[in-house]
Every structure is written in structure tokens, then in C-alpha cells.
Amino acid sequence: MAKRTAKSKLRERLAKSKVRNETREKKAQAPAGGSLPAGIDNGIAKLTRVDFDEIASGDYKGEQRFYSHGTCVFPKKFTDKDGNTHNLVGSLVQIGTVTLADTSRDGNVTTFEENFAKAENRMKLLGIPTEDIDDDTFEQDVIDYVKEEELFFKFRTWKPTDSDRVIVTLVGSCDPPEEMDDDDGVDEEEDDVIASDDEQEEEEDNDSEEEQEEPEKNLPSLDPKDIKALGRKGDKGDEDAQTQLADIAEGLNVEIEELESWKDVAQAIIDGPGKDDDEEEDDDEEEEEELVPEKGDVVEYNKIECTVVAVFSRKKTVNLKSVEDGKKFMGIPWGKVKSLDS
């Protein structure tokens, strides 16, 4: 390369700021949404990460933000308006970020309360039941819920007339597409990908049908994933899913009359069959022994020593993790949990 003899303004600035000490070895970060083409109308992604990380630079350095992204599972291919075909499975779907602080733009102030309301609404659209999460453990419970549950959301993409940037818009939570296979190429280990702080302000601006006649002889799939999917459909008013869950519960002698939601019915089916003729007596004993658990407590469930990892006060349920092997138990009623001292 030929040497420049003229005085370099950039060289002087670099020498003064020492910025290249930070940027020289920094890994390149692609813009959010850059991996997706515009024009996708009914895309479905699997939610793979949420975070409450700290902003590293800029006007809001040191403040927290809510970040979320998923990976595309549908459609597998998409042809844009120029006739180019894109393979979408596994593509990153970034929703953008919300700064959890008072923010100001063009002289207009948005309060922390308004920003948090926006963030929590986004969590609900992603399928996270924030109404059941306590304030004291909000961040970790949200992160744990996403790790423990398979959540899917709909999205669309578009491009403003005055920009080349592709915008991703969150539509709401949904069930996984029926044609989705386990080997569709979704990488659940891509959690290291995250939007850069420099993109933050721009992102915020854009912002089977056949009935089972004899369920006890011909039960639908008992795979936990399939049962959970039926629970989600049931809570959204899908009568076929509700019928299937009721049939499965009846075939397994699982009592569901006292359960509050179809998701709870699904979890009861996964947990195991109902009790025998001594059920009423056992119920009385459980009511007497019911305790109010707290996160971090070590308790007993089905003779297994477990740690309480999440408490849902409104539904009076907990999520547990086996001390011995790390196995997780979701949505367990307080009445089925015993103190180790009892």
C-alpha cells in the first residue's frame, strides 16, 4: 500500500481516543433482522432467548434493557418480490430491545413505567405468563420459563420506503407449525447472538381431527411435548384439543375437575395417573400438609428431594428441580409438595 504524506485527521483522532484498543479485535455483529428478507407475512419462530442485560455504551450506558430473539421454523423457504429464494429455517429473528429506564427522543420523554409496560406486553405476546410471576424474582423467572418451555411466536417482516433496513414485527404467541420436524435445522445453541447496543434506538423506533371413541384403548400420543401443545391449544379455545385432553385424562384416571386451565390438565397427565380408592383420604392428608413454598426451598415431591425454582402464587403451583439428577417438574400444586421436616 502506498504511503500517504498528507496529514491524516483520522490518524490524529485514533491516536487521541485509543478507540481501536476496543474495536480492533471485536467480533463483527450483523444488524438485527439482517438475515431475513422483507415481505414475510405469517412467519413462525421458536423463542430461544430473552435477557435483561446491561447496556454497555451510548446515552443509556449502565441501564438494563429487555432483549429477545428466536429462530425461524416456518416458512422453510421464501421467495421475495425480486424472485430470490431464501432458505429461512434457523434464521435469526430478532424482536428488538426495550430500554428499562426513562428515555428521551426528540424532546419527548418516555418514563420507565411506560417502557416496562411495553416490555411486559412484549413478553406476553411471546407467550410468557407474566401475571403469575412475582416482582422479587421477575427477571430470573422469565428467563427460566423460556428455558423450560417451548414457546413459538408469529412475526412479519417489512422494509420502510426510505430505508434498506428490514423490520421484524412481533405478532403474538402461537403453536408450532404442524409440518415442523425435529430436524428442521433450528439451532437451540445460538444464544451467543445478540443485538449490539448501537442498534438499540433504531430498533425501538420500529418497533388430527378424528375423534377417539375409546380413548382408554386408543389414546392419542402421550409424548409430553404433544400433551403440552394440546394444553396450549385448549386454553386458546380449541375444542378438539380440549376433548383429546379430557379423553386422555379419563383413560389414565387423572382427575381434572378441580384444575384451573387446560395447561394444568396437560401437566397433570404428564405427572401421572390419578389416585386409587383411597383418593379422598389422601386428599385430606395433602390439604393438612400443604405449605406455602418459597423459591430456593428444598422440599419433597413424590419422595424426591427437590429445590423450588419458581413460585406462582395466583395458581398456587411451583416448578421444581431434583437435587439428585436435575430433573424438572413443572406446575406442581402446593398441596403435593411436602416440607422435609414433616
C-alpha beads as a LAMMPS data file, in Angstrom:
LAMMPS data file: protein, C-alpha beads

342 atoms
340 bonds

1 atom types
1 bond types

-500.0 500.0 xlo xhi
-500.0 500.0 ylo yhi
-500.0 500.0 zlo zhi

Masses

1 110.0

Atoms # bond

1 1 1 0.000 0.000 0.000
2 1 1 1.315 3.428 -0.945
3 1 1 2.242 5.719 1.905
4 1 1 0.206 8.881 2.463
5 1 1 2.203 12.010 3.086
6 1 1 -0.744 14.330 3.784
7 1 1 -1.746 14.943 7.364
8 1 1 -4.439 12.457 8.409
9 1 1 -7.272 13.759 10.582
10 1 1 -8.465 10.233 11.253
11 1 1 -4.998 9.168 12.399
12 1 1 -4.885 12.021 14.876
13 1 1 -8.304 11.166 16.239
14 1 1 -7.436 7.497 16.571
15 1 1 -4.231 8.319 18.382
16 1 1 -6.084 10.589 20.779
17 1 1 -9.088 8.371 21.561
18 1 1 -7.401 4.929 21.675
19 1 1 -10.737 3.540 20.422
20 1 1 -9.015 0.833 18.393
21 1 1 -7.879 -0.816 21.604
22 1 1 -11.534 -1.877 21.869
23 1 1 -12.553 -2.250 18.229
24 1 1 -9.503 -3.962 16.695
25 1 1 -10.268 -7.484 17.935
26 1 1 -14.031 -7.044 18.406
27 1 1 -16.116 -9.671 16.613
28 1 1 -18.297 -8.324 13.803
29 1 1 -22.019 -8.044 14.623
30 1 1 -24.622 -8.203 11.863
31 1 1 -27.547 -5.749 12.101
32 1 1 -30.732 -7.053 13.747
33 1 1 -33.123 -8.523 11.213
34 1 1 -30.463 -8.572 8.521
35 1 1 -30.750 -12.312 7.940
36 1 1 -34.428 -12.084 6.918
37 1 1 -35.950 -10.720 3.704
38 1 1 -38.866 -8.297 3.704
39 1 1 -42.380 -9.494 2.863
40 1 1 -42.775 -12.455 5.233
41 1 1 -46.369 -12.239 6.472
42 1 1 -47.056 -15.344 8.575
43 1 1 -43.643 -16.428 9.787
44 1 1 -43.259 -18.604 12.885
45 1 1 -40.180 -18.641 15.107
46 1 1 -39.153 -20.596 18.169
47 1 1 -38.253 -18.338 21.084
48 1 1 -34.689 -19.203 22.086
49 1 1 -33.525 -16.290 24.214
50 1 1 -34.687 -13.484 26.442
51 1 1 -32.360 -11.329 28.518
52 1 1 -32.256 -8.366 30.876
53 1 1 -28.703 -7.376 30.055
54 1 1 -26.937 -4.120 30.801
55 1 1 -26.380 -1.557 28.054
56 1 1 -22.645 -1.237 27.505
57 1 1 -22.414 2.102 25.699
58 1 1 -24.331 5.121 24.481
59 1 1 -26.722 7.501 26.204
60 1 1 -28.162 4.788 28.415
61 1 1 -24.930 3.044 29.397
62 1 1 -25.406 1.070 32.614
63 1 1 -29.198 0.812 32.258
64 1 1 -30.955 -2.511 31.668
65 1 1 -32.842 -3.470 28.540
66 1 1 -35.215 -6.309 27.615
67 1 1 -33.943 -8.317 24.656
68 1 1 -35.487 -11.300 22.855
69 1 1 -34.889 -13.389 19.754
70 1 1 -35.896 -16.660 18.144
71 1 1 -35.068 -18.842 15.167
72 1 1 -37.340 -19.238 12.150
73 1 1 -39.144 -22.582 11.755
74 1 1 -41.758 -21.551 9.153
75 1 1 -41.799 -20.986 6.253
76 1 1 -38.850 -23.105 5.279
77 1 1 -38.345 -21.170 2.044
78 1 1 -39.489 -17.747 0.910
79 1 1 -39.365 -16.041 -2.486
80 1 1 -39.090 -12.271 -2.296
81 1 1 -40.569 -9.728 -4.728
82 1 1 -37.401 -9.828 -6.830
83 1 1 -37.722 -13.584 -7.348
84 1 1 -34.895 -14.538 -4.996
85 1 1 -35.490 -17.672 -2.907
86 1 1 -34.316 -17.650 0.715
87 1 1 -33.810 -20.662 2.990
88 1 1 -35.282 -19.421 6.278
89 1 1 -35.132 -22.359 8.712
90 1 1 -32.744 -21.459 11.507
91 1 1 -32.512 -17.788 10.546
92 1 1 -32.254 -15.378 13.459
93 1 1 -35.479 -13.481 14.256
94 1 1 -34.649 -10.516 16.497
95 1 1 -37.569 -8.621 18.031
96 1 1 -35.556 -5.608 19.149
97 1 1 -34.947 -4.161 22.596
98 1 1 -36.718 -2.006 25.161
99 1 1 -34.659 0.192 27.481
100 1 1 -35.830 -0.250 31.080
101 1 1 -35.301 3.358 32.168
102 1 1 -36.556 6.868 31.483
103 1 1 -35.720 7.625 27.847
104 1 1 -35.855 10.724 25.695
105 1 1 -36.056 11.208 21.941
106 1 1 -36.639 14.439 20.042
107 1 1 -37.587 16.128 23.311
108 1 1 -40.255 13.545 24.162
109 1 1 -39.709 11.672 27.439
110 1 1 -40.846 8.085 27.919
111 1 1 -40.870 7.031 31.571
112 1 1 -39.501 3.802 32.997
113 1 1 -43.087 2.754 33.753
114 1 1 -44.114 3.230 30.128
115 1 1 -41.069 1.382 28.845
116 1 1 -41.575 -1.511 31.252
117 1 1 -45.259 -1.758 30.237
118 1 1 -44.075 -2.032 26.631
119 1 1 -41.552 -4.729 27.590
120 1 1 -44.073 -6.765 29.616
121 1 1 -46.623 -6.567 26.800
122 1 1 -43.917 -7.948 24.506
123 1 1 -43.278 -10.802 26.950
124 1 1 -46.988 -11.675 26.948
125 1 1 -47.034 -11.630 23.135
126 1 1 -44.152 -14.114 23.270
127 1 1 -46.267 -16.434 25.456
128 1 1 -44.683 -15.729 28.847
129 1 1 -47.330 -15.717 31.645
130 1 1 -46.018 -12.648 33.454
131 1 1 -49.218 -12.373 35.519
132 1 1 -48.018 -15.405 37.511
133 1 1 -44.519 -14.048 38.190
134 1 1 -43.581 -12.248 41.395
135 1 1 -41.736 -8.928 41.317
136 1 1 -38.865 -10.115 43.530
137 1 1 -37.809 -12.848 41.097
138 1 1 -39.162 -11.394 37.865
139 1 1 -36.010 -11.402 35.730
140 1 1 -34.823 -14.911 36.572
141 1 1 -38.315 -16.426 36.422
142 1 1 -38.872 -15.025 32.938
143 1 1 -35.518 -16.378 31.764
144 1 1 -36.145 -19.771 33.421
145 1 1 -39.620 -20.030 31.894
146 1 1 -38.249 -19.548 28.390
147 1 1 -35.572 -22.181 29.033
148 1 1 -38.101 -24.677 30.412
149 1 1 -40.957 -24.195 27.929
150 1 1 -41.114 -24.477 24.149
151 1 1 -42.549 -21.148 23.015
152 1 1 -43.348 -20.094 19.452
153 1 1 -44.381 -16.720 18.053
154 1 1 -45.646 -15.278 14.790
155 1 1 -43.806 -12.474 13.031
156 1 1 -43.810 -10.474 9.824
157 1 1 -41.086 -8.526 8.050
158 1 1 -41.226 -5.296 6.056
159 1 1 -38.982 -2.553 4.762
160 1 1 -39.704 1.187 5.075
161 1 1 -39.760 3.115 1.787
162 1 1 -36.913 5.377 2.927
163 1 1 -34.628 2.641 4.309
164 1 1 -32.930 -0.605 3.313
165 1 1 -33.336 -1.980 6.831
166 1 1 -35.666 -4.982 7.241
167 1 1 -38.000 -4.548 10.218
168 1 1 -39.267 -7.552 12.209
169 1 1 -42.694 -7.104 13.820
170 1 1 -43.881 -9.400 16.616
171 1 1 -47.489 -10.550 16.027
172 1 1 -48.092 -12.844 19.017
173 1 1 -47.609 -16.316 20.504
174 1 1 -48.735 -19.391 18.574
175 1 1 -48.446 -23.162 18.333
176 1 1 -45.598 -24.735 16.357
177 1 1 -46.435 -25.458 12.694
178 1 1 -47.782 -28.972 12.127
179 1 1 -45.211 -29.629 9.407
180 1 1 -42.292 -28.780 11.704
181 1 1 -39.850 -31.693 12.111
182 1 1 -37.304 -32.230 14.842
183 1 1 -34.511 -31.907 12.256
184 1 1 -35.689 -28.678 10.635
185 1 1 -32.346 -27.082 11.377
186 1 1 -33.314 -24.909 14.329
187 1 1 -30.188 -24.322 16.354
188 1 1 -31.074 -24.035 20.020
189 1 1 -27.476 -23.309 20.967
190 1 1 -27.159 -19.950 19.147
191 1 1 -27.723 -17.965 22.308
192 1 1 -24.451 -16.086 21.893
193 1 1 -26.027 -13.963 19.130
194 1 1 -27.421 -10.727 20.496
195 1 1 -28.217 -7.285 19.172
196 1 1 -25.499 -4.699 19.591
197 1 1 -26.086 -1.605 21.737
198 1 1 -25.604 0.649 18.693
199 1 1 -28.788 -0.772 17.121
200 1 1 -30.931 -0.131 20.181
201 1 1 -32.514 3.258 19.373
202 1 1 -33.306 2.283 15.775
203 1 1 -34.980 -0.927 16.915
204 1 1 -37.109 0.899 19.454
205 1 1 -38.479 3.232 16.769
206 1 1 -39.780 0.266 14.704
207 1 1 -40.726 -1.150 16.942
208 1 1 -55.750 -34.655 13.521
209 1 1 -59.399 -34.060 13.540
210 1 1 -60.805 -37.590 14.045
211 1 1 -62.484 -38.225 17.445
212 1 1 -61.316 -41.102 19.663
213 1 1 -64.354 -43.220 20.543
214 1 1 -62.488 -45.390 23.022
215 1 1 -59.675 -43.286 24.492
216 1 1 -58.737 -45.894 27.050
217 1 1 -57.919 -48.329 24.212
218 1 1 -56.667 -45.900 21.591
219 1 1 -55.122 -42.926 23.374
220 1 1 -53.517 -40.069 21.427
221 1 1 -49.791 -39.557 21.738
222 1 1 -48.581 -39.327 25.338
223 1 1 -45.357 -37.564 24.419
224 1 1 -45.005 -34.658 26.909
225 1 1 -44.393 -32.178 24.076
226 1 1 -47.637 -33.252 22.355
227 1 1 -49.568 -33.062 25.630
228 1 1 -48.242 -29.546 26.354
229 1 1 -49.183 -28.463 22.840
230 1 1 -52.744 -29.700 23.423
231 1 1 -52.819 -27.730 26.686
232 1 1 -51.850 -24.533 24.910
233 1 1 -54.468 -25.117 22.203
234 1 1 -57.105 -25.913 24.817
235 1 1 -56.507 -22.652 26.663
236 1 1 -56.951 -20.818 23.352
237 1 1 -60.426 -22.363 22.882
238 1 1 -59.574 -25.313 20.615
239 1 1 -62.416 -27.750 21.391
240 1 1 -60.715 -30.706 19.677
241 1 1 -57.656 -30.258 21.892
242 1 1 -59.878 -29.980 24.984
243 1 1 -61.700 -33.186 24.013
244 1 1 -58.438 -35.049 23.470
245 1 1 -57.065 -33.940 26.842
246 1 1 -60.296 -34.928 28.623
247 1 1 -60.238 -38.339 26.917
248 1 1 -56.598 -38.926 27.834
249 1 1 -57.223 -37.894 31.443
250 1 1 -60.230 -40.231 31.669
251 1 1 -58.263 -43.109 30.167
252 1 1 -55.467 -42.594 32.725
253 1 1 -57.805 -41.954 35.685
254 1 1 -56.485 -38.426 36.068
255 1 1 -58.928 -36.170 37.946
256 1 1 -59.273 -32.793 36.246
257 1 1 -62.407 -31.249 37.745
258 1 1 -60.521 -29.008 40.173
259 1 1 -57.869 -27.823 37.699
260 1 1 -57.984 -24.196 36.552
261 1 1 -56.711 -24.451 32.965
262 1 1 -56.094 -26.926 30.166
263 1 1 -52.389 -26.340 30.654
264 1 1 -52.825 -27.645 34.203
265 1 1 -54.708 -30.660 32.817
266 1 1 -51.812 -31.346 30.443
267 1 1 -49.319 -31.150 33.313
268 1 1 -51.459 -33.480 35.472
269 1 1 -51.441 -36.030 32.648
270 1 1 -47.665 -35.758 32.317
271 1 1 -47.209 -36.112 36.081
272 1 1 -49.046 -39.435 36.119
273 1 1 -52.328 -41.289 36.683
274 1 1 -54.889 -40.435 39.354
275 1 1 -55.206 -41.996 42.769
276 1 1 -56.977 -45.180 43.778
277 1 1 -59.922 -45.750 46.092
278 1 1 -58.050 -44.059 48.942
279 1 1 -58.040 -40.776 46.999
280 1 1 -60.325 -38.809 49.326
281 1 1 -58.305 -39.806 52.359
282 1 1 -55.039 -38.860 50.600
283 1 1 -56.523 -35.525 49.569
284 1 1 -57.380 -34.725 53.179
285 1 1 -53.841 -35.528 54.252
286 1 1 -52.378 -33.332 51.499
287 1 1 -54.588 -30.419 52.455
288 1 1 -53.412 -30.671 56.039
289 1 1 -49.753 -30.798 54.969
290 1 1 -49.946 -28.028 52.345
291 1 1 -47.278 -25.410 52.809
292 1 1 -46.530 -22.110 51.132
293 1 1 -43.185 -22.719 49.388
294 1 1 -40.620 -20.075 48.571
295 1 1 -38.030 -20.004 45.829
296 1 1 -34.878 -21.785 46.995
297 1 1 -36.692 -24.057 49.487
298 1 1 -35.697 -27.723 49.477
299 1 1 -38.861 -29.837 49.598
300 1 1 -40.158 -33.348 48.913
301 1 1 -42.284 -34.245 45.880
302 1 1 -43.240 -37.875 45.155
303 1 1 -40.463 -38.974 47.549
304 1 1 -37.922 -36.947 45.559
305 1 1 -35.880 -34.198 47.199
306 1 1 -36.261 -31.058 45.084
307 1 1 -35.368 -27.390 45.037
308 1 1 -38.118 -24.846 44.368
309 1 1 -37.014 -22.868 41.295
310 1 1 -40.191 -20.819 40.686
311 1 1 -43.353 -19.998 42.658
312 1 1 -46.658 -18.971 41.036
313 1 1 -48.800 -17.553 43.821
314 1 1 -52.000 -16.967 41.855
315 1 1 -52.249 -20.581 40.700
316 1 1 -50.611 -21.958 43.850
317 1 1 -48.117 -24.012 41.851
318 1 1 -44.337 -24.361 41.784
319 1 1 -41.610 -25.504 39.428
320 1 1 -39.190 -27.968 40.986
321 1 1 -35.751 -29.354 40.194
322 1 1 -34.492 -32.682 41.557
323 1 1 -31.498 -32.278 43.860
324 1 1 -30.151 -35.657 42.776
325 1 1 -30.329 -35.603 38.975
326 1 1 -31.623 -32.167 37.978
327 1 1 -34.930 -33.481 36.577
328 1 1 -37.559 -30.732 36.384
329 1 1 -41.199 -30.872 37.471
330 1 1 -43.433 -28.076 36.198
331 1 1 -46.698 -26.658 37.556
332 1 1 -46.842 -28.764 40.719
333 1 1 -49.695 -27.776 43.117
334 1 1 -48.568 -26.632 46.539
335 1 1 -50.626 -29.412 48.119
336 1 1 -48.425 -32.056 46.536
337 1 1 -45.240 -30.574 47.988
338 1 1 -44.103 -31.530 51.483
339 1 1 -41.626 -29.985 53.863
340 1 1 -38.615 -32.172 54.612
341 1 1 -39.291 -31.582 58.302
342 1 1 -42.797 -33.119 58.162

Bonds

1 1 1 2
2 1 2 3
3 1 3 4
4 1 4 5
5 1 5 6
6 1 6 7
7 1 7 8
8 1 8 9
9 1 9 10
10 1 10 11
11 1 11 12
12 1 12 13
13 1 13 14
14 1 14 15
15 1 15 16
16 1 16 17
17 1 17 18
18 1 18 19
19 1 19 20
20 1 20 21
21 1 21 22
22 1 22 23
23 1 23 24
24 1 24 25
25 1 25 26
26 1 26 27
27 1 27 28
28 1 28 29
29 1 29 30
30 1 30 31
31 1 31 32
32 1 32 33
33 1 33 34
34 1 34 35
35 1 35 36
36 1 36 37
37 1 37 38
38 1 38 39
39 1 39 40
40 1 40 41
41 1 41 42
42 1 42 43
43 1 43 44
44 1 44 45
45 1 45 46
46 1 46 47
47 1 47 48
48 1 48 49
49 1 49 50
50 1 50 51
51 1 51 52
52 1 52 53
53 1 53 54
54 1 54 55
55 1 55 56
56 1 56 57
57 1 57 58
58 1 58 59
59 1 59 60
60 1 60 61
61 1 61 62
62 1 62 63
63 1 63 64
64 1 64 65
65 1 65 66
66 1 66 67
67 1 67 68
68 1 68 69
69 1 69 70
70 1 70 71
71 1 71 72
72 1 72 73
73 1 73 74
74 1 74 75
75 1 75 76
76 1 76 77
77 1 77 78
78 1 78 79
79 1 79 80
80 1 80 81
81 1 81 82
82 1 82 83
83 1 83 84
84 1 84 85
85 1 85 86
86 1 86 87
87 1 87 88
88 1 88 89
89 1 89 90
90 1 90 91
91 1 91 92
92 1 92 93
93 1 93 94
94 1 94 95
95 1 95 96
96 1 96 97
97 1 97 98
98 1 98 99
99 1 99 100
100 1 100 101
101 1 101 102
102 1 102 103
103 1 103 104
104 1 104 105
105 1 105 106
106 1 106 107
107 1 107 108
108 1 108 109
109 1 109 110
110 1 110 111
111 1 111 112
112 1 112 113
113 1 113 114
114 1 114 115
115 1 115 116
116 1 116 117
117 1 117 118
118 1 118 119
119 1 119 120
120 1 120 121
121 1 121 122
122 1 122 123
123 1 123 124
124 1 124 125
125 1 125 126
126 1 126 127
127 1 127 128
128 1 128 129
129 1 129 130
130 1 130 131
131 1 131 132
132 1 132 133
133 1 133 134
134 1 134 135
135 1 135 136
136 1 136 137
137 1 137 138
138 1 138 139
139 1 139 140
140 1 140 141
141 1 141 142
142 1 142 143
143 1 143 144
144 1 144 145
145 1 145 146
146 1 146 147
147 1 147 148
148 1 148 149
149 1 149 150
150 1 150 151
151 1 151 152
152 1 152 153
153 1 153 154
154 1 154 155
155 1 155 156
156 1 156 157
157 1 157 158
158 1 158 159
159 1 159 160
160 1 160 161
161 1 161 162
162 1 162 163
163 1 163 164
164 1 164 165
165 1 165 166
166 1 166 167
167 1 167 168
168 1 168 169
169 1 169 170
170 1 170 171
171 1 171 172
172 1 172 173
173 1 173 174
174 1 174 175
175 1 175 176
176 1 176 177
177 1 177 178
178 1 178 179
179 1 179 180
180 1 180 181
181 1 181 182
182 1 182 183
183 1 183 184
184 1 184 185
185 1 185 186
186 1 186 187
187 1 187 188
188 1 188 189
189 1 189 190
190 1 190 191
191 1 191 192
192 1 192 193
193 1 193 194
194 1 194 195
195 1 195 196
196 1 196 197
197 1 197 198
198 1 198 199
199 1 199 200
200 1 200 201
201 1 201 202
202 1 202 203
203 1 203 204
204 1 204 205
205 1 205 206
206 1 206 207
207 1 208 209
208 1 209 210
209 1 210 211
210 1 211 212
211 1 212 213
212 1 213 214
213 1 214 215
214 1 215 216
215 1 216 217
216 1 217 218
217 1 218 219
218 1 219 220
219 1 220 221
220 1 221 222
221 1 222 223
222 1 223 224
223 1 224 225
224 1 225 226
225 1 226 227
226 1 227 228
227 1 228 229
228 1 229 230
229 1 230 231
230 1 231 232
231 1 232 233
232 1 233 234
233 1 234 235
234 1 235 236
235 1 236 237
236 1 237 238
237 1 238 239
238 1 239 240
239 1 240 241
240 1 241 242
241 1 242 243
242 1 243 244
243 1 244 245
244 1 245 246
245 1 246 247
246 1 247 248
247 1 248 249
248 1 249 250
249 1 250 251
250 1 251 252
251 1 252 253
252 1 253 254
253 1 254 255
254 1 255 256
255 1 256 257
256 1 257 258
257 1 258 259
258 1 259 260
259 1 260 261
260 1 261 262
261 1 262 263
262 1 263 264
263 1 264 265
264 1 265 266
265 1 266 267
266 1 267 268
267 1 268 269
268 1 269 270
269 1 270 271
270 1 271 272
271 1 272 273
272 1 273 274
273 1 274 275
274 1 275 276
275 1 276 277
276 1 277 278
277 1 278 279
278 1 279 280
279 1 280 281
280 1 281 282
281 1 282 283
282 1 283 284
283 1 284 285
284 1 285 286
285 1 286 287
286 1 287 288
287 1 288 289
288 1 289 290
289 1 290 291
290 1 291 292
291 1 292 293
292 1 293 294
293 1 294 295
294 1 295 296
295 1 296 297
296 1 297 298
297 1 298 299
298 1 299 300
299 1 300 301
300 1 301 302
301 1 302 303
302 1 303 304
303 1 304 305
304 1 305 306
305 1 306 307
306 1 307 308
307 1 308 309
308 1 309 310
309 1 310 311
310 1 311 312
311 1 312 313
312 1 313 314
313 1 314 315
314 1 315 316
315 1 316 317
316 1 317 318
317 1 318 319
318 1 319 320
319 1 320 321
320 1 321 322
321 1 322 323
322 1 323 324
323 1 324 325
324 1 325 326
325 1 326 327
326 1 327 328
327 1 328 329
328 1 329 330
329 1 330 331
330 1 331 332
331 1 332 333
332 1 333 334
333 1 334 335
334 1 335 336
335 1 336 337
336 1 337 338
337 1 338 339
338 1 339 340
339 1 340 341
340 1 341 342
